[in-house]
Amino acid sequence: MNCLNKSRRDEIVELIKRSLGPYVVKIEVLEHRVRDSSEYIKLRVLLHQGIIEIREFMKHGERRYYAYYADVRGRRFYWNNEPHHPEVSTFPHHEHENSEIRPLERPTLDAFLEKVKRILVKE
């Protein structure tokens, strides 16, 4: 494996540990494929009070597709950039929570993990 093969995967795992460390039970790499200049990562994170799933597709070191799902303390939400909600002001970035579709101003994994942590800490 060259450095690219594991760099984003390792970066995500480190970010999860740094952001949610005491709440994490297990981080599972469900899929990790590298081909030429692309990388696909799918992770599941088991938390003491929930679960999150992370999928990213990288091309030339740039995130092209992402989908982040959380079910934490009974709250379920999902962030992605699938271009199926053109009515959202931040198209294609959006959040699903309950039956609502919302704009997503900070469509980053950092911001997603911050939201998960707020739910774990405050509620």
Residue frames as a rotation matrix with the C-alpha (Angstrom) as fourth column:
MET 1
0.579 0.815 0.000 0.00
0.815 -0.579 0.000 0.00
0.000 0.000 -1.000 0.00
ASN 2
-0.455 -0.685 0.569 1.27
0.599 -0.708 -0.374 3.43
0.659 0.171 0.732 -0.78
CYS 3
-0.948 0.000 -0.319 0.62
0.263 -0.566 -0.781 6.40
-0.181 -0.824 0.537 1.47
LEU 4
-0.658 0.746 -0.099 -2.56
-0.702 -0.561 0.439 7.40
0.272 0.358 0.893 -0.42
ASN 5
-0.388 0.521 -0.760 -4.10
0.044 0.834 0.550 3.97
0.921 0.180 -0.347 0.16
LYS 6
-0.060 0.367 -0.928 -4.47
0.914 0.393 0.096 4.48
0.400 -0.843 -0.359 3.86
SER 7
-0.898 -0.428 0.099 -4.09
0.350 -0.834 -0.426 8.20
0.265 -0.348 0.899 4.39
ARG 8
-0.438 0.792 0.426 -7.77
-0.584 -0.611 0.535 9.25
0.684 -0.015 0.730 4.30
ARG 9
0.397 0.547 -0.737 -8.88
0.192 0.736 0.649 6.15
0.898 -0.399 0.187 6.19
ASP 10
-0.256 -0.596 -0.761 -6.29
0.898 0.146 -0.416 6.83
0.359 -0.790 0.497 8.88
GLU 11
-0.910 -0.047 0.412 -7.22
-0.017 -0.989 -0.149 10.51
0.414 -0.142 0.899 8.96
ILE 12
-0.002 0.994 0.112 -10.89
-0.461 -0.100 0.882 9.65
0.887 -0.050 0.459 9.52
VAL 13
0.378 0.093 -0.921 -10.11
0.587 0.745 0.316 7.12
0.716 -0.660 0.227 12.26
GLU 14
-0.633 -0.688 -0.355 -7.87
0.730 -0.378 -0.570 9.63
0.258 -0.620 0.741 14.03
LEU 15
-0.729 0.437 0.527 -10.53
-0.334 -0.899 0.284 12.35
0.598 0.031 0.801 13.74
ILE 16
0.339 0.877 -0.339 -13.16
-0.114 0.396 0.911 10.02
0.934 -0.270 0.235 15.24
LYS 17
0.124 -0.371 -0.920 -10.88
0.866 0.493 -0.082 9.10
0.484 -0.787 0.383 18.14
ARG 18
-0.860 -0.508 0.042 -9.98
0.445 -0.787 -0.427 12.74
0.250 -0.349 0.903 18.76
SER 19
-0.585 0.699 0.411 -13.59
-0.473 -0.705 0.528 13.98
0.659 0.114 0.744 18.54
LEU 20
0.407 0.912 0.050 -15.50
-0.689 0.272 0.672 11.16
0.599 -0.308 0.739 20.21
GLY 21
-0.458 -0.828 -0.322 -12.82
-0.486 0.537 -0.689 9.13
0.744 -0.159 -0.649 21.99
PRO 22
-0.886 0.027 0.463 -14.51
-0.424 0.354 -0.834 8.34
-0.186 -0.935 -0.302 25.33
TYR 23
0.059 0.997 0.053 -17.83
-0.778 0.079 -0.623 7.55
-0.625 -0.005 0.780 23.61
VAL 24
0.152 -0.078 -0.985 -16.36
-0.896 0.409 -0.171 5.09
0.416 0.909 -0.008 21.08
VAL 25
0.582 0.068 0.810 -16.73
-0.464 0.846 0.263 1.36
-0.667 -0.529 0.524 21.66
LYS 26
-0.070 -0.548 0.834 -15.40
0.500 0.704 0.504 0.16
-0.863 0.452 0.224 18.31
ILE 27
0.166 0.047 -0.985 -14.42
-0.764 -0.626 -0.159 1.50
-0.624 0.779 -0.069 14.87
GLU 28
0.120 -0.047 0.992 -14.98
0.375 0.927 -0.002 -0.96
-0.919 0.372 0.129 12.04
VAL 29
-0.501 -0.262 -0.825 -13.60
-0.694 -0.448 0.563 -0.49
-0.517 0.855 0.043 8.54
LEU 30
0.315 0.746 0.588 -16.35
-0.127 0.647 -0.752 -2.11
-0.941 0.162 0.298 6.48
GLU 31
0.694 -0.125 0.709 -14.84
0.709 0.292 -0.642 -1.33
-0.127 0.948 0.291 3.11
HIS 32
0.412 -0.624 -0.664 -11.68
-0.303 -0.781 0.545 0.35
-0.859 -0.023 -0.511 1.89
ARG 33
0.544 -0.192 0.817 -10.79
0.765 0.515 -0.388 0.32
-0.346 0.835 0.427 -1.78
VAL 34
0.208 -0.550 -0.809 -7.99
-0.305 -0.822 0.480 2.14
-0.929 0.147 -0.339 -3.50
ARG 35
0.341 -0.124 0.932 -7.53
0.837 0.491 -0.241 2.29
-0.427 0.863 0.271 -7.24
ASP 36
-0.059 -0.481 0.875 -5.20
0.798 -0.549 -0.248 4.64
0.599 0.684 0.416 -9.04
SER 37
-0.864 -0.301 0.403 -6.08
0.084 -0.876 -0.474 8.11
0.496 -0.376 0.782 -7.74
SER 38
0.026 0.936 0.350 -9.37
-0.588 -0.269 0.763 7.17
0.809 -0.225 0.543 -6.06
GLU 39
-0.949 -0.253 -0.187 -10.24
0.018 0.550 -0.835 5.88
0.314 -0.796 -0.518 -2.61
TYR 40
0.087 0.994 0.069 -13.51
-0.366 -0.033 0.930 4.64
0.927 -0.106 0.361 -1.15
ILE 41
-0.927 -0.375 -0.018 -13.97
-0.086 0.258 -0.962 4.34
0.365 -0.891 -0.271 2.60
LYS 42
0.223 0.973 0.054 -16.91
-0.334 0.024 0.942 2.95
0.916 -0.228 0.330 4.58
LEU 43
-0.845 -0.525 -0.102 -16.69
-0.027 0.231 -0.973 2.89
0.534 -0.819 -0.209 8.38
ARG 44
0.425 0.898 -0.113 -19.06
0.157 0.050 0.986 2.03
0.892 -0.437 -0.120 11.20
VAL 45
-0.716 -0.595 0.366 -18.50
-0.222 -0.303 -0.927 3.49
0.662 -0.745 0.085 14.64
LEU 46
0.214 0.732 -0.647 -20.22
0.579 0.439 0.687 1.84
0.787 -0.522 -0.330 17.57
LEU 47
-0.469 -0.262 0.844 -20.78
-0.405 -0.785 -0.469 4.30
0.785 -0.562 0.262 20.40
HIS 48
-0.980 0.151 -0.132 -21.91
0.184 0.415 -0.891 3.68
-0.079 -0.897 -0.435 23.97
GLN 49
-0.282 0.923 -0.263 -25.17
0.134 -0.234 -0.963 5.42
-0.950 -0.307 -0.058 23.04
GLY 50
0.650 0.601 -0.464 -25.52
-0.387 -0.263 -0.884 4.94
-0.653 0.754 0.062 19.30
ILE 51
0.082 -0.562 0.823 -23.91
0.726 0.599 0.337 4.29
-0.682 0.570 0.457 15.98
ILE 52
0.414 0.039 -0.909 -22.51
-0.526 -0.805 -0.274 6.34
-0.742 0.592 -0.313 13.11
GLU 53
0.342 -0.326 0.882 -21.62
0.741 0.670 -0.040 5.34
-0.578 0.667 0.470 9.58
ILE 54
0.257 -0.405 -0.877 -19.27
-0.418 -0.865 0.277 7.23
-0.871 0.296 -0.392 7.32
ARG 55
0.375 -0.189 0.908 -18.82
0.796 0.567 -0.211 6.83
-0.475 0.802 0.363 3.58
GLU 56
0.413 -0.293 -0.863 -16.51
-0.405 -0.907 0.114 8.90
-0.816 0.302 -0.493 1.41
PHE 57
0.598 -0.327 0.731 -15.26
0.770 0.488 -0.411 8.67
-0.223 0.809 0.544 -2.12
MET 58
0.364 -0.609 -0.705 -12.05
-0.158 -0.786 0.598 10.56
-0.918 -0.106 -0.382 -2.85
LYS 59
0.701 -0.236 0.673 -10.60
0.713 0.274 -0.646 11.31
-0.031 0.932 0.360 -6.27
HIS 60
0.064 -0.802 0.594 -7.18
0.504 -0.487 -0.713 12.94
0.861 0.345 0.373 -6.64
GLY 61
-0.747 -0.435 -0.503 -7.24
0.619 -0.180 -0.764 13.65
0.242 -0.882 0.404 -2.88
GLU 62
-0.820 0.531 0.211 -10.53
-0.542 -0.841 0.010 15.56
0.183 -0.106 0.977 -3.11
ARG 63
-0.694 0.653 0.305 -13.76
0.214 0.591 -0.778 14.40
-0.688 -0.475 -0.549 -1.49
ARG 64
-0.917 0.373 -0.143 -16.28
-0.243 -0.238 0.940 13.90
0.317 0.897 0.309 -4.30
TYR 65
0.111 0.965 -0.239 -19.04
-0.215 0.258 0.942 12.05
0.970 -0.053 0.236 -2.45
TYR 66
-0.934 -0.334 0.125 -19.90
-0.201 0.204 -0.958 11.67
0.295 -0.920 -0.258 1.20
ALA 67
0.227 0.969 -0.098 -22.68
-0.225 0.150 0.963 10.23
0.947 -0.197 0.252 3.31
TYR 68
-0.881 -0.463 0.096 -22.64
-0.153 0.087 -0.984 10.48
0.447 -0.882 -0.148 7.10
TYR 69
0.161 0.963 -0.215 -25.35
-0.099 0.232 0.968 8.77
0.982 -0.134 0.133 9.17
ALA 70
-0.886 -0.402 0.232 -25.96
-0.264 0.027 -0.964 8.91
0.381 -0.915 -0.130 12.92
ASP 71
0.372 0.895 -0.245 -28.40
0.034 0.250 0.968 7.27
0.928 -0.368 0.063 15.29
VAL 72
-0.696 -0.702 -0.149 -27.40
0.294 -0.089 -0.952 8.73
0.655 -0.706 0.268 18.64
ARG 73
-0.914 0.346 -0.212 -29.55
0.165 -0.161 -0.973 8.74
-0.371 -0.924 0.090 21.76
GLY 74
-0.104 0.963 0.247 -32.66
0.689 0.249 -0.681 8.27
-0.717 0.099 -0.690 19.65
ARG 75
0.448 0.191 -0.873 -31.85
-0.392 -0.836 -0.384 11.08
-0.803 0.514 -0.300 17.20
ARG 76
0.087 -0.367 0.926 -31.32
0.754 0.632 0.179 10.03
-0.651 0.683 0.332 13.60
PHE 77
0.688 0.093 -0.720 -29.80
-0.334 -0.840 -0.428 12.27
-0.644 0.535 -0.547 10.97
TYR 78
0.279 -0.481 0.831 -28.01
0.786 0.611 0.089 11.86
-0.551 0.628 0.549 7.68
TRP 79
0.361 -0.269 -0.893 -25.76
-0.413 -0.904 0.105 14.27
-0.836 0.331 -0.438 5.76
ASN 80
-0.009 -0.446 0.895 -24.85
0.708 0.629 0.321 13.81
-0.706 0.637 0.310 2.11
ASN 81
-0.371 -0.156 -0.915 -24.18
-0.433 -0.843 0.319 15.49
-0.821 0.515 0.245 -1.19
GLU 82
-0.555 0.348 0.755 -26.38
0.727 0.645 0.237 13.30
-0.404 0.680 -0.611 -3.38
PRO 83
-0.972 0.094 -0.218 -27.85
-0.169 -0.919 0.357 15.76
-0.167 0.384 0.908 -5.91
HIS 84
-0.610 0.792 -0.017 -31.49
0.650 0.513 0.561 14.86
0.454 0.331 -0.827 -5.29
HIS 85
0.278 0.706 -0.651 -32.72
0.903 -0.423 -0.074 17.99
-0.327 -0.568 -0.755 -3.44
PRO 86
-0.435 -0.512 0.741 -32.13
0.794 -0.606 0.047 20.96
0.425 0.609 0.670 -5.78
GLU 87
0.490 0.717 0.495 -34.56
0.339 -0.681 0.650 23.08
0.803 -0.151 -0.577 -3.73
VAL 88
0.685 -0.299 -0.664 -32.09
0.685 -0.043 0.727 23.25
-0.246 -0.953 0.175 -0.81
SER 89
0.965 -0.244 -0.100 -30.06
-0.260 -0.945 -0.198 26.47
-0.046 0.217 -0.975 -0.71
THR 90
0.143 -0.971 0.190 -26.79
-0.773 0.010 0.634 24.56
-0.618 -0.237 -0.750 -0.13
PHE 91
0.929 0.306 0.210 -27.42
-0.107 0.762 -0.638 22.10
-0.355 0.570 0.741 -2.98
PRO 92
0.072 0.513 -0.855 -26.15
-0.283 0.833 0.476 19.43
0.957 0.208 0.205 -3.29
HIS 93
-0.842 -0.460 -0.282 -25.18
0.141 0.317 -0.938 19.43
0.521 -0.829 -0.202 0.42
HIS 94
-0.001 0.898 0.439 -28.08
-0.664 -0.329 0.671 18.73
0.748 -0.291 0.597 2.77
GLU 95
-0.940 -0.205 0.274 -29.17
-0.341 0.510 -0.789 17.08
0.022 -0.835 -0.550 6.00
HIS 96
-0.070 0.905 -0.419 -32.03
-0.113 0.410 0.905 14.67
0.991 0.110 0.074 6.58
GLU 97
-0.993 -0.119 0.025 -33.46
-0.049 0.200 -0.979 14.70
0.111 -0.973 -0.204 10.09
ASN 98
-0.317 0.925 0.210 -36.82
-0.023 0.214 -0.977 13.23
-0.948 -0.314 -0.046 10.92
SER 99
0.252 0.435 0.865 -38.80
0.847 0.333 -0.415 13.90
-0.468 0.837 -0.284 7.75
GLU 100
0.855 0.050 -0.516 -37.14
-0.067 -0.976 -0.205 17.26
-0.514 0.210 -0.832 7.09
ILE 101
0.299 -0.797 0.524 -34.52
0.933 0.128 -0.336 18.17
0.201 0.590 0.782 4.52
ARG 102
0.837 -0.057 -0.544 -32.31
0.225 -0.870 0.438 21.03
-0.498 -0.489 -0.716 5.69
PRO 103
0.745 -0.663 0.066 -29.48
-0.284 -0.406 -0.869 23.10
0.603 0.629 -0.491 4.20
LEU 104
0.735 -0.611 -0.295 -26.01
0.652 0.517 0.554 22.09
-0.186 -0.600 0.778 5.29
GLU 105
0.947 -0.319 0.028 -23.74
-0.308 -0.931 -0.195 25.11
0.088 0.176 -0.980 5.73
ARG 106
-0.002 -0.977 0.214 -20.67
-0.983 0.042 0.180 23.18
-0.185 -0.210 -0.960 6.97
PRO 107
0.861 0.448 -0.240 -20.71
-0.497 0.841 -0.213 19.87
0.107 0.303 0.947 5.09
THR 108
-0.119 -0.974 -0.193 -17.56
-0.730 0.217 -0.648 18.49
0.673 0.063 -0.736 6.71
LEU 109
0.148 0.075 -0.986 -16.86
0.379 0.917 0.127 15.38
0.914 -0.392 0.107 8.71
ASP 110
-0.861 -0.489 -0.140 -15.56
0.342 -0.353 -0.871 17.61
0.376 -0.798 0.471 11.51
ALA 111
-0.653 0.676 0.341 -18.91
-0.716 -0.698 0.012 19.43
0.246 -0.236 0.940 11.72
PHE 112
0.222 0.730 -0.647 -20.82
-0.394 0.674 0.625 16.14
0.892 0.116 0.437 11.62
LEU 113
-0.164 -0.373 -0.913 -18.78
0.629 0.673 -0.388 14.70
0.760 -0.638 0.125 14.49
GLU 114
-0.964 -0.119 0.239 -19.24
-0.070 -0.749 -0.659 17.96
0.257 -0.652 0.713 16.43
LYS 115
-0.169 0.978 0.121 -23.02
-0.829 -0.208 0.519 17.55
0.533 -0.013 0.846 16.13
VAL 116
0.293 0.207 -0.933 -22.79
0.146 0.955 0.258 13.94
0.945 -0.211 0.249 17.31
LYS 117
-0.610 -0.620 -0.493 -20.69
0.581 0.073 -0.811 15.01
0.539 -0.781 0.316 20.30
ARG 118
-0.776 0.396 0.491 -23.13
-0.531 -0.830 -0.171 17.80
0.340 -0.394 0.854 21.23
ILE 119
0.277 0.918 -0.283 -25.92
-0.599 0.396 0.696 15.23
0.751 -0.023 0.660 21.35
LEU 120
0.165 -0.284 -0.945 -23.85
0.474 0.863 -0.177 12.83
0.865 -0.418 0.277 23.44
VAL 121
-0.785 -0.601 -0.148 -22.70
0.441 -0.375 -0.816 15.51
0.435 -0.706 0.559 25.89
LYS 122
-0.856 0.391 0.337 -25.82
-0.465 -0.868 -0.176 17.66
0.224 -0.307 0.925 26.31
GLU 123
0.029 0.990 -0.139 -28.71
-0.811 0.104 0.576 15.29
0.584 0.096 0.806 26.18
